[in-house]
Amino acid sequence: MGTSSGEHKMGSMDISQHKSTYSGFIKLTTWSCILLAITLALMAKFLVD
């Protein structure tokens, strides 16, 4: 049950796909927040009496 510590070397795993996925997530989140802020500002300008 489980693997021995001799089979895994710390820091040897290729994480390039993890980094690119995280970068994409951060970009998507940033642009979503910007779009939401613009939408809310426009709603405040045109819909509030």
Residue pairs with C-beta under 8 A, 6 or more apart in sequence:
none
